């Protein structure tokens, strides 16, 4: 980041030096340097819009430099923060509980919910998929650890952990 900051300061300094070239009859060089070709040529041919545009640009140069650097990053495929835009999301960084670990997390979630749990609540608590949570809860039902019922209001299948 320090190198990037130095490059920004260097571009800013060069832009101000080129802006001072108006005193030698070369207005608009700072605009050409920062990628504003059309207005740079107008400034060059009119003496920086007769000096008025050149004077206003003294205050606009920092924004010109920022915009130019932003456009360079986009052309390079980077976000404004310098992160590659086309980089794939790495799914291997997501921790997915499996087997007994998933059972333990479902039991803890049910304990926090007063001893009962729906599949959706289990997915939210563990981060596992609906199929994984449902299969694990059905396995626990077959083993006799939970009872299955429907919520009388919503109709959702609810798993009751009678030991909690």
Beta strands, then each sheet from edge to edge (+ up, - down):
strand 1: 116-118
strand 2: 147-150
strand 3: 157-160
sheet 1: 1+ 3- 2+
end
